[in-house]
Amino acid sequence: NNDGSEEAVYVGHILDKDDKTFSLGMIHGTSLVPLSQLGTLKILRDNPKNESNIVCNKKKCEVNVKFCIFPKSESGEDGGSVAAEEGPSDAIATLDLTKCMSKEIRDEEGVNYELYRQQLALQAVSTTDEAPVASTATTTEEDDKKNEMVVTAFEVSGNIDYDKLIDKFGSKPLTPYLLKRLENVTVKQGTVDRLHRFLRREIFFSHRDIEKICELLEAWYGVNPPSEEEGSGMEADVEAKEPTGPCPFYLYTGRGPSSSAMHLGHLVPFLFTAWLQKAFRCPLVIQMTDDEKFLFKGSYSSENAGDGTEGDEDPNRTGDNLRHFADLTIENAKDIIACNFIKEKTFLFSDLDYVGRMYPNIVRIWKAVTVNQVNGVFGFDATSNIGKAAFPAIQAAPSFGSSFPNVLGGGDSNAATLGCLIPCAIDQDPYFRLTRDIAHKLVPRHHPLQGKPSLIHSKFFPPLQGAQGKMSSSDGNSAVFLTDTPEEIERKIKVHAFSGGQETKKLQEELGADLDVDVSYQWLRFFLEDDEELKRIGSEYGSGSGEFWSTGKVKAKLVQVLKDLVSEHQARRDDVTEEVVKEWMRERCIA
């Protein structure tokens, strides 16, 4: 306790096998009471199953020690009989015993102890001349913690260092030579005019086995890869050739429908995937994880369940909101279809509808992956619902062509031996690192990539408030949505887009803007197609000179680019009806 006393309060009496009563000790306050002061400590070891024991097997090594505390008798001797009490002591009378088995009392005592520890620390600091320095150091530590990079499958925050992220995840950077190989099997084959701006500007920056995708394409076209010297600047002389047979791999991407309106950050992987589909002339599957969103964000209310009364439109409905996420799938599918995919080569599917086809592979993945592996990668624990731990297998299953026997099979195409390329933001990599570890168990031995999906990772699209983390649907003012009006787009950019410019015109002309933190310039890197114009804007804004010397000029340029982008997308989306969505989601051969 804060007053220095060491008091243990018992919470009840228990009768042991020798008919001796004893009290269980409970420590209150912020002091630690030596057990020897409470009475005699007795280790319970007569029944190894329910008492103290040692467990050592392939999965764990564990020592469990269960004990009782025999209080001091009234005569002062330990372990003696305990006299019957007339009534509870004052300490027990004031103790809320209902909280003893809840975690609230532990939380409360933990907070009290931490406050007490901080008080002692402050008292120690106040006796020295270093208090201001300690305060500054604390502030710096708090700032460092706030800016610390956090990238998981469920959270992205802080200052993102992409080089460190490559090292942390164990992926590889996209090198100029790999870009040259991609150009060799796309631009030089006449499928596209040039590499996508996301590749030219290192927005897609990391990969797993993209060189093996290049090998498949080079064999498909019958061309040789460029030499390393050519990758450094020399042009490769490659004649365009018509491939024979179906494409040896397919694309796989997806969307978790958490809101009815998608934002610009959601658009990034779909714009790039649409380009890849055209460049590679390959089939594409798009997974809508409505099941995942329900498992992680779903809710239940008994009031929403059908009651069977007259006039109840659906008397058999449950009280959860699973149907809500299924409806969001249809709304999001309209936005995805509006991204100019090739319908004849695209299969869009909802997990709730299509999971039966994938189920054999899902079961194989469940068999191959342990609970410890899933918990280690995703941070699940005993409080997570079982669906969360099971879901990674559902996201992994589309990585295997055999999950789509009718969609990717047929004709000369063997779905079981197709490679898979997954374009995604790098925070989704943990799902597929786990997949790659067990991929060989789901494919025949002659699979060209041993079943491992290849990946190409994008950087995060920054929120309006600052170039940290990634954009979120939960804050309407951190994002521009595909449903926003031109007026809303202009207001959000002018009011909320973080500026890297200086505070005054004089300073701006002297120092220029910090392009790395300026959101308007960073967004132009994503959406302005003209490389020369982007270079000029960066040069002028960064030096505080020329037409784009100021934040206002750069924001005005971005507003116009986004208005054009969003209005064109909205026009295409208006043509997508629910009947059109059903057609794109119809199971059919696209190989």
C-alpha positions as CSV (number, residue, x, y, z in Angstrom):
1,N,0.0,0.0,0.0
2,N,1.0,3.6,-0.4
3,D,1.3,4.0,3.3
4,G,4.0,1.4,3.4
5,S,1.9,-1.3,5.2
6,E,1.9,-4.8,3.9
7,E,-1.6,-6.2,4.3
8,A,-3.0,-9.4,2.6
9,V,-6.7,-9.7,2.6
10,Y,-8.3,-13.2,2.4
11,V,-11.3,-13.8,0.2
12,G,-12.7,-17.0,1.7
13,H,-12.2,-20.3,3.4
14,I,-11.5,-23.7,1.6
15,L,-11.5,-27.1,3.2
16,D,-8.6,-29.4,2.2
17,K,-8.5,-33.2,2.3
18,D,-7.3,-33.2,5.9
19,D,-10.3,-31.2,7.0
20,K,-8.1,-28.2,7.7
21,T,-9.4,-24.8,6.8
22,F,-7.2,-22.2,5.4
23,S,-7.5,-18.8,3.8
24,L,-6.4,-17.8,0.3
25,G,-4.1,-14.8,0.2
26,M,-4.6,-11.8,-2.1
27,I,-2.2,-9.0,-2.4
28,H,-3.7,-5.5,-2.6
29,G,-2.1,-2.1,-3.3
30,T,1.2,-1.4,-4.9
31,S,3.5,-3.3,-2.5
32,L,4.6,-6.8,-3.0
33,V,4.1,-8.9,0.2
34,P,6.5,-11.8,0.7
35,L,4.5,-15.0,0.9
36,S,6.4,-16.0,4.0
37,Q,4.6,-13.2,5.9
38,L,1.2,-14.6,5.0
39,G,1.6,-18.0,6.5
40,T,2.8,-21.5,5.4
41,L,3.1,-22.2,1.7
42,K,2.0,-25.7,0.7
43,I,2.6,-27.0,-2.8
44,L,-0.3,-29.1,-4.2
45,R,1.1,-32.1,-5.9
46,D,-1.0,-35.1,-5.0
47,N,-3.1,-35.1,-8.2
48,P,-0.8,-34.4,-11.2
49,K,-3.8,-34.0,-13.4
50,N,-5.4,-31.1,-11.5
51,E,-2.6,-29.8,-9.4
52,S,1.1,-29.2,-9.9
53,N,2.6,-30.9,-12.9
54,I,5.1,-30.8,-15.7
55,V,4.1,-31.1,-19.3
56,C,6.8,-31.7,-21.9
57,N,5.9,-32.7,-25.5
58,K,6.6,-31.8,-29.1
59,K,4.4,-28.7,-28.8
60,K,5.3,-27.2,-25.4
61,C,7.3,-27.5,-22.3
62,E,5.3,-26.2,-19.2
63,V,5.7,-26.3,-15.4
64,N,2.5,-25.6,-13.4
65,V,2.8,-25.0,-9.7
66,K,-0.4,-24.7,-7.6
67,F,-0.2,-23.9,-4.0
68,C,-2.1,-22.8,-0.9
69,I,-1.2,-20.4,1.9
70,F,-2.0,-21.5,5.5
71,P,-2.4,-18.3,7.6
72,K,-0.8,-17.8,10.9
73,S,-2.9,-19.1,13.8
74,E,-4.1,-16.8,16.5
75,S,-1.4,-18.3,18.8
76,G,1.2,-17.0,16.3
77,E,2.2,-20.4,14.9
78,D,1.9,-21.2,11.2
79,G,-0.4,-23.8,9.9
80,G,-2.6,-24.1,13.0
81,S,-6.3,-24.2,13.1
82,V,-8.2,-21.1,12.2
83,A,-10.6,-19.9,14.8
84,A,-14.1,-19.2,13.6
85,E,-14.7,-15.5,13.1
86,E,-17.7,-13.6,14.4
87,G,-18.0,-11.6,11.2
88,P,-15.9,-10.1,8.4
89,S,-13.1,-7.7,9.2
90,D,-13.3,-4.1,8.2
91,A,-10.9,-4.9,5.3
92,I,-13.2,-7.6,4.0
93,A,-16.3,-5.6,4.5
94,T,-15.1,-2.9,2.2
95,L,-13.8,-5.3,-0.4
96,D,-15.9,-5.8,-3.5
97,L,-15.6,-9.6,-3.8
98,T,-17.6,-9.6,-7.1
99,K,-14.6,-8.1,-8.9
100,C,-12.1,-10.6,-7.6
101,M,-12.6,-13.0,-10.5
102,S,-12.7,-10.3,-13.2
103,K,-9.8,-8.7,-15.0
104,E,-11.0,-5.2,-14.0
105,I,-9.4,-5.4,-10.6
106,R,-6.1,-6.4,-12.2
107,D,-6.4,-3.6,-14.6
108,E,-7.2,-1.1,-11.8
109,E,-4.3,-2.3,-9.6
110,G,-1.9,-2.2,-12.6
111,V,-2.9,1.4,-13.3
112,N,-2.5,2.3,-9.6
113,Y,0.9,0.6,-9.5
114,E,2.1,2.4,-12.6
115,L,0.9,5.8,-11.2
116,Y,2.7,5.1,-8.0
117,R,5.9,4.2,-9.9
118,Q,5.7,7.4,-11.9
119,Q,5.2,9.4,-8.7
120,L,8.4,8.0,-7.3
121,A,10.2,8.7,-10.5
122,L,9.0,12.3,-10.6
123,Q,10.0,12.8,-7.0
124,A,13.5,11.6,-7.8
125,V,13.7,13.8,-10.8
126,S,12.5,16.9,-8.9
127,T,15.5,16.7,-6.6
128,T,17.9,17.2,-9.5
129,D,18.6,20.0,-12.0
130,E,17.8,17.8,-15.0
131,A,14.0,18.0,-14.9
132,P,13.7,20.0,-18.2
133,V,16.0,17.5,-20.0
134,A,13.9,14.6,-18.7
135,S,10.7,16.3,-20.0
136,T,12.3,16.9,-23.4
137,A,13.5,13.3,-23.5
138,T,10.0,12.0,-22.7
139,T,8.5,14.1,-25.4
140,T,11.0,12.9,-27.9
141,E,10.4,9.3,-26.9
142,E,6.6,9.8,-27.4
143,D,7.2,11.4,-30.8
144,D,9.5,8.5,-31.8
145,K,6.9,6.0,-30.7
146,K,4.2,7.8,-32.7
147,N,6.3,7.8,-35.8
148,E,7.5,4.2,-35.4
149,M,6.8,2.1,-38.5
150,V,4.0,-0.5,-37.9
151,V,3.0,-2.6,-40.9
152,T,0.9,-5.7,-40.4
153,A,-2.0,-7.3,-42.2
154,F,-4.3,-5.2,-40.0
155,E,-2.5,-2.0,-39.2
156,V,-0.3,0.5,-41.1
157,S,1.0,3.5,-39.3
158,G,4.1,5.7,-38.7
159,N,6.9,6.7,-41.0
160,I,7.2,4.0,-43.6
161,D,10.8,3.1,-44.6
162,Y,10.3,0.8,-47.6
163,D,13.9,-0.4,-47.7
164,K,13.6,-1.6,-44.1
165,L,10.2,-3.1,-45.0
166,I,11.9,-5.2,-47.7
167,D,14.4,-6.4,-45.2
168,K,11.8,-7.1,-42.6
169,F,9.5,-9.1,-44.9
170,G,12.3,-10.8,-46.8
171,S,11.1,-9.7,-50.3
172,K,13.3,-8.3,-53.1
173,P,13.4,-4.8,-54.7
174,L,12.3,-4.4,-58.3
175,T,15.5,-3.6,-60.1
176,P,16.0,-1.8,-63.4
177,Y,17.0,-5.1,-65.0
178,L,13.7,-6.7,-63.9
179,L,11.8,-3.8,-65.3
180,K,13.7,-4.3,-68.6
181,R,12.7,-7.9,-68.6
182,L,9.0,-6.9,-68.0
183,E,9.3,-4.4,-70.9
184,N,10.8,-7.1,-73.1
185,V,7.6,-9.3,-72.7
186,T,5.0,-6.5,-72.7
187,V,6.0,-3.3,-74.6
188,K,8.2,-5.1,-77.1
189,Q,5.4,-7.6,-77.8
190,G,3.0,-4.8,-78.6
191,T,0.5,-5.4,-75.8
192,V,1.0,-2.0,-74.2
193,D,2.8,1.3,-75.2
194,R,5.0,1.6,-72.2
195,L,5.5,0.4,-68.7
196,H,2.9,1.6,-66.2
197,R,3.6,4.8,-64.3
198,F,3.5,2.8,-61.1
199,L,6.5,0.8,-62.3
200,R,8.3,3.8,-63.8
201,R,8.0,5.7,-60.5
202,E,8.7,2.8,-58.1
203,I,5.2,2.8,-56.6
204,F,5.3,-0.9,-57.1
205,F,8.7,-1.5,-55.6
206,S,9.1,-5.0,-54.2
207,H,8.4,-8.6,-55.4
208,R,8.6,-12.3,-54.8
209,D,9.7,-14.4,-57.8
210,I,8.7,-11.9,-60.5
211,E,11.8,-13.1,-62.4
212,K,10.0,-16.5,-62.7
213,I,7.0,-14.9,-64.2
214,C,9.3,-13.3,-66.7
215,E,10.8,-16.7,-67.5
216,L,7.3,-18.1,-68.1
217,L,6.5,-15.2,-70.5
218,E,9.8,-15.5,-72.3
219,A,9.2,-19.2,-72.9
220,W,5.6,-18.4,-74.0
221,Y,6.7,-15.9,-76.5
222,G,9.9,-17.7,-77.5
223,V,12.2,-14.8,-76.7
224,N,15.5,-14.5,-74.8
225,P,15.9,-12.3,-71.8
226,P,17.9,-9.1,-72.2
227,S,21.5,-9.2,-71.0
228,E,22.4,-7.5,-67.8
229,E,24.2,-4.8,-69.8
230,E,21.0,-4.1,-71.7
231,G,19.2,-3.9,-68.4
232,S,21.6,-1.0,-67.6
233,G,20.6,1.0,-70.6
234,M,21.2,-0.9,-73.9
235,E,18.1,-1.6,-75.9
236,A,17.3,-5.3,-76.5
237,D,16.4,-6.2,-80.1
238,V,13.3,-8.2,-79.6
239,E,10.9,-9.1,-82.4
240,A,7.2,-9.2,-81.4
241,K,6.0,-12.8,-81.6
242,E,2.5,-14.3,-81.3
243,P,2.4,-16.8,-78.3
244,T,1.3,-20.4,-78.7
245,G,-1.2,-21.8,-76.3
246,P,-2.8,-20.2,-73.3
247,C,-1.0,-17.9,-70.9
248,P,1.0,-20.0,-68.4
249,F,-0.2,-18.1,-65.3
250,Y,-3.1,-16.0,-64.1
251,L,-3.5,-12.8,-62.0
252,Y,-5.2,-12.8,-58.6
253,T,-6.2,-9.8,-56.5
254,G,-9.1,-9.0,-54.2
255,R,-11.1,-6.6,-52.1
256,G,-12.6,-6.7,-48.6
257,P,-15.9,-4.9,-48.9
258,S,-16.0,-2.8,-45.7
259,S,-17.8,0.3,-47.1
260,S,-20.2,1.0,-49.9
261,A,-17.9,3.6,-51.4
262,M,-14.3,2.8,-52.4
263,H,-11.6,5.5,-52.2
264,L,-8.6,6.4,-54.4
265,G,-6.3,4.2,-52.3
266,H,-8.5,1.2,-53.2
267,L,-8.3,2.1,-56.8
268,V,-4.5,1.8,-57.0
269,P,-4.1,-2.1,-57.1
270,F,-7.1,-2.4,-59.5
271,L,-5.7,0.2,-62.0
272,F,-2.4,-1.6,-62.0
273,T,-4.0,-5.1,-62.3
274,A,-6.0,-3.9,-65.2
275,W,-2.8,-2.8,-66.9
276,L,-1.1,-6.1,-66.1
277,Q,-4.0,-8.1,-67.5
278,K,-3.8,-6.2,-70.8
279,A,0.0,-6.3,-70.9
280,F,0.3,-10.1,-70.2
281,R,-2.9,-11.2,-72.0
282,C,-3.7,-13.4,-69.0
283,P,-6.8,-14.4,-67.0
284,L,-7.7,-12.7,-63.7
285,V,-9.6,-13.8,-60.6
286,I,-10.9,-11.2,-58.1
287,Q,-11.8,-12.4,-54.7
288,M,-14.4,-10.4,-52.6
289,T,-13.8,-11.3,-49.0
290,D,-17.3,-10.5,-47.6
291,D,-16.7,-13.4,-45.2
292,E,-13.6,-11.9,-43.8
293,K,-15.2,-8.5,-43.1
294,F,-18.0,-10.2,-41.2
295,L,-15.6,-12.2,-39.1
296,F,-13.6,-9.1,-38.2
297,K,-16.2,-6.4,-38.1
298,G,-19.6,-8.2,-38.0
299,S,-22.1,-7.7,-35.2
300,Y,-25.1,-9.4,-33.7
301,S,-28.3,-8.1,-32.1
302,S,-31.2,-10.2,-31.0
303,E,-33.5,-7.4,-31.8
304,N,-32.7,-7.7,-35.5
305,A,-33.6,-11.4,-35.6
306,G,-37.0,-12.4,-37.2
307,D,-39.8,-12.7,-34.7
308,G,-42.3,-14.4,-36.9
309,T,-45.0,-11.8,-36.3
310,E,-47.5,-10.8,-39.0
311,G,-45.9,-8.3,-41.3
312,D,-42.3,-9.5,-40.7
313,E,-40.7,-9.5,-44.1
314,D,-38.2,-12.1,-43.3
315,P,-39.3,-14.1,-40.2
316,N,-36.3,-16.5,-40.5
317,R,-33.6,-13.9,-40.5
318,T,-30.8,-14.1,-37.9
319,G,-29.7,-11.1,-35.8
320,D,-26.3,-10.7,-37.4
321,N,-25.3,-8.4,-40.3
322,L,-23.7,-10.9,-42.6
323,R,-26.1,-9.9,-45.4
324,H,-24.8,-6.3,-45.1
325,F,-21.3,-7.4,-46.2
326,A,-22.7,-9.5,-49.0
327,D,-24.6,-6.4,-50.3
328,L,-21.4,-4.3,-50.0
329,T,-19.8,-6.9,-52.3
330,I,-22.2,-6.0,-55.1
331,E,-21.6,-2.2,-54.6
332,N,-17.8,-2.6,-54.6
333,A,-18.0,-4.9,-57.6
334,K,-19.5,-2.1,-59.6
335,D,-16.5,0.1,-58.9
336,I,-14.1,-2.8,-59.7
337,I,-15.8,-3.6,-63.0
338,A,-15.5,0.2,-63.9
339,C,-11.7,-0.2,-63.8
340,N,-11.6,-1.4,-67.5
341,F,-10.8,-5.1,-67.0
342,I,-11.3,-7.5,-69.9
343,K,-14.6,-9.2,-69.2
344,E,-13.8,-12.3,-71.2
345,K,-10.7,-12.9,-69.1
346,T,-12.0,-11.8,-65.6
347,F,-13.9,-13.8,-63.0
348,L,-15.2,-11.8,-60.0
349,F,-16.4,-13.9,-57.1
350,S,-17.8,-13.6,-53.6
351,D,-16.4,-16.0,-50.9
352,L,-19.9,-16.5,-49.6
353,D,-21.0,-17.8,-53.0
354,Y,-17.9,-19.6,-54.4
355,V,-16.2,-21.0,-51.4
356,G,-17.6,-24.5,-52.1
357,R,-15.4,-24.8,-55.2
358,M,-12.3,-23.8,-53.2
359,Y,-13.1,-25.9,-50.2
360,P,-10.9,-29.0,-51.0
361,N,-7.8,-26.6,-51.2
362,I,-8.9,-24.8,-48.1
363,V,-9.0,-28.1,-46.2
364,R,-5.5,-28.9,-47.5
365,I,-4.2,-25.6,-46.3
366,W,-5.8,-26.0,-42.9
367,K,-4.1,-29.4,-42.7
368,A,-0.7,-28.0,-43.6
369,V,-0.7,-24.9,-41.3
370,T,-0.6,-25.0,-37.5
371,V,-2.4,-22.7,-35.2
372,N,0.9,-21.5,-33.8
373,Q,2.0,-20.5,-37.3
374,V,-1.2,-18.5,-37.9
375,N,-1.1,-16.9,-34.5
376,G,2.6,-16.0,-35.0
377,V,2.0,-14.3,-38.3
378,F,-1.2,-12.5,-37.6
379,G,-1.1,-12.0,-33.8
380,F,-4.3,-14.0,-33.0
381,D,-4.8,-15.3,-29.5
382,A,-7.3,-17.3,-27.5
383,T,-9.8,-14.3,-27.6
384,S,-10.0,-14.3,-31.4
385,N,-13.0,-16.1,-32.9
386,I,-12.2,-19.3,-34.7
387,G,-13.2,-17.8,-38.1
388,K,-10.3,-15.3,-37.9
389,A,-7.7,-18.0,-37.5
390,A,-9.4,-20.1,-40.3
391,F,-9.7,-17.2,-42.8
392,P,-6.0,-17.0,-44.0
393,A,-6.6,-20.3,-45.7
394,I,-9.5,-18.9,-47.6
395,Q,-7.4,-16.0,-48.9
396,A,-4.6,-18.4,-49.8
397,A,-6.8,-20.8,-51.8
398,P,-7.2,-18.6,-54.9
399,S,-3.4,-18.7,-55.3
400,F,-3.8,-22.2,-56.7
401,G,-5.3,-22.7,-60.1
402,S,-7.0,-25.9,-59.0
403,S,-9.4,-23.8,-56.9
404,F,-10.9,-22.7,-60.3
405,P,-11.3,-26.0,-62.2
406,N,-14.0,-24.6,-64.5
407,V,-12.8,-21.0,-64.7
408,L,-9.1,-21.7,-65.5
409,G,-9.4,-25.2,-66.9
410,G,-10.7,-26.2,-70.3
411,G,-9.1,-26.5,-73.7
412,D,-5.3,-26.6,-73.6
413,S,-5.2,-25.0,-70.1
414,N,-4.4,-27.1,-67.1
415,A,-5.6,-25.2,-64.1
416,A,-3.5,-27.3,-61.6
417,T,-0.2,-26.2,-63.2
418,L,-0.8,-22.5,-63.8
419,G,1.4,-20.0,-62.1
420,C,-0.1,-17.2,-60.1
421,L,0.9,-13.5,-59.8
422,I,-0.6,-11.4,-57.1
423,P,-0.4,-7.5,-57.2
424,C,-1.1,-6.1,-53.8
425,A,-0.1,-3.6,-51.2
426,I,2.8,-4.9,-49.1
427,D,0.8,-5.2,-45.9
428,Q,-1.0,-8.2,-47.5
429,D,2.3,-10.0,-47.9
430,P,2.0,-12.0,-44.6
431,Y,-0.9,-14.0,-46.1
432,F,1.1,-15.1,-49.0
433,R,4.4,-15.7,-47.1
434,L,2.4,-18.3,-45.2
435,T,0.9,-19.6,-48.4
436,R,4.3,-20.0,-50.1
437,D,5.7,-22.0,-47.2
438,I,3.2,-24.8,-47.8
439,A,2.4,-24.3,-51.5
440,H,4.2,-27.5,-52.6
441,K,1.6,-29.6,-50.8
442,L,-1.2,-28.4,-53.0
443,V,0.3,-28.9,-56.5
444,P,1.7,-31.7,-58.6
445,R,5.5,-32.1,-58.7
446,H,5.7,-30.7,-62.3
447,H,4.1,-27.4,-61.4
448,P,6.6,-24.8,-62.9
449,L,6.8,-22.7,-59.7
450,Q,6.3,-25.5,-57.2
451,G,2.9,-23.9,-56.4
452,K,4.4,-20.7,-54.9
453,P,2.5,-17.6,-55.9
454,S,4.6,-14.7,-57.2
455,L,3.9,-11.2,-55.7
456,I,4.5,-7.6,-56.7
457,H,4.1,-5.1,-53.9
458,S,2.9,-1.5,-54.0
459,K,3.7,1.3,-51.6
460,F,0.8,2.8,-49.6
461,F,-1.4,5.6,-50.8
462,P,-1.0,8.3,-48.2
463,P,-4.0,9.9,-46.4
464,L,-4.8,13.6,-46.9
465,Q,-3.5,14.6,-43.5
466,G,0.1,13.5,-44.1
467,A,2.3,11.1,-46.0
468,Q,2.3,8.5,-43.2
469,G,0.5,5.2,-43.1
470,K,-2.2,4.6,-45.6
471,M,-5.6,6.0,-46.5
472,S,-8.6,4.7,-44.5
473,S,-12.4,4.6,-45.2
474,S,-13.1,5.4,-41.5
475,D,-12.2,9.1,-41.8
476,G,-14.1,10.8,-44.6
477,N,-11.8,13.8,-44.6
478,S,-8.6,11.6,-45.0
479,A,-9.8,10.2,-48.3
480,V,-11.3,11.1,-51.7
481,F,-14.0,8.6,-52.5
482,L,-15.1,7.5,-55.9
483,T,-18.6,8.9,-55.1
484,D,-17.4,12.4,-54.3
485,T,-18.6,15.3,-56.3
486,P,-16.2,17.8,-58.0
487,E,-17.0,20.3,-55.2
488,E,-16.2,17.7,-52.5
489,I,-12.9,16.8,-54.2
490,E,-11.9,20.4,-54.4
491,R,-12.8,21.2,-50.8
492,K,-11.0,18.1,-49.4
493,I,-7.8,18.9,-51.3
494,K,-7.7,22.6,-50.6
495,V,-8.7,22.2,-46.9
496,H,-7.2,18.9,-45.8
497,A,-4.2,18.0,-48.0
498,F,-1.1,18.4,-46.0
499,S,1.4,20.8,-47.5
500,G,5.2,20.5,-47.6
501,G,5.4,24.2,-48.6
502,Q,6.9,26.9,-46.4
503,E,4.9,29.3,-44.2
504,T,5.6,32.5,-46.2
505,K,6.1,33.3,-49.8
506,K,9.6,34.5,-49.1
507,L,10.6,31.3,-47.4
508,Q,9.0,29.3,-50.2
509,E,11.0,31.1,-52.8
510,E,14.2,30.6,-50.8
511,L,13.8,27.0,-49.6
512,G,11.1,25.5,-51.8
513,A,8.7,22.7,-50.7
514,D,9.5,19.3,-49.0
515,L,8.1,17.0,-51.7
516,D,8.5,13.9,-49.6
517,V,5.8,15.1,-47.2
518,D,3.6,17.1,-49.5
519,V,0.4,15.1,-50.1
520,S,-0.6,16.9,-53.3
521,Y,2.7,16.2,-55.0
522,Q,2.7,12.6,-53.8
523,W,-0.8,12.1,-55.1
524,L,0.3,13.5,-58.5
525,R,3.0,10.8,-58.6
526,F,0.2,8.2,-58.5
527,F,-2.3,9.8,-60.9
528,L,-0.6,12.2,-63.3
529,E,0.4,10.2,-66.4
530,D,2.8,12.7,-68.0
531,D,6.3,12.1,-66.6
532,E,7.8,15.3,-68.0
533,E,5.0,17.4,-66.5
534,L,5.4,15.7,-63.1
535,K,9.2,16.3,-63.2
536,R,8.6,20.0,-64.0
537,I,6.1,20.4,-61.1
538,G,8.5,18.7,-58.7
539,S,11.4,20.9,-59.8
540,E,9.5,24.2,-59.6
541,Y,7.6,23.4,-56.4
542,G,10.8,22.0,-54.8
543,S,12.7,25.2,-55.6
544,G,9.9,27.7,-55.1
545,S,10.1,29.0,-58.7
546,G,8.2,28.9,-62.0
547,E,4.5,28.2,-62.6
548,F,4.1,25.7,-59.8
549,W,6.1,27.5,-57.2
550,S,3.4,27.4,-54.5
551,T,1.2,24.9,-52.7
552,G,-2.0,26.5,-54.2
553,K,-0.8,26.0,-57.7
554,V,0.1,22.3,-57.1
555,K,-3.2,21.7,-55.3
556,A,-5.1,23.3,-58.2
557,K,-3.4,20.9,-60.6
558,L,-4.2,17.9,-58.4
559,V,-7.8,18.9,-58.1
560,Q,-8.2,19.0,-61.9
561,V,-6.5,15.6,-62.3
562,L,-8.7,14.0,-59.7
563,K,-11.9,15.6,-61.0
564,D,-11.2,14.1,-64.4
565,L,-10.2,10.7,-63.0
566,V,-13.3,10.4,-60.7
567,S,-15.8,11.7,-63.2
568,E,-14.7,9.2,-65.9
569,H,-14.8,6.4,-63.3
570,Q,-18.3,7.5,-62.2
571,A,-19.5,7.5,-65.9
572,R,-18.3,3.9,-66.4
573,R,-19.8,2.8,-63.1
574,D,-23.2,4.2,-64.0
575,D,-23.3,1.6,-66.8
576,V,-22.8,-1.3,-64.4
577,T,-26.1,-2.6,-63.2
578,E,-26.7,-5.6,-60.8
579,E,-27.4,-7.7,-63.9
580,V,-24.0,-6.8,-65.3
581,V,-22.4,-7.7,-61.9
582,K,-24.1,-11.1,-62.0
583,E,-22.6,-11.8,-65.5
584,W,-19.1,-10.9,-64.4
585,M,-19.6,-13.2,-61.3
586,R,-21.0,-16.1,-63.3
587,E,-18.7,-19.2,-63.2
588,R,-17.4,-19.6,-66.7
589,C,-14.1,-20.5,-68.5
590,I,-11.8,-17.4,-68.9
591,A,-8.5,-19.3,-69.7
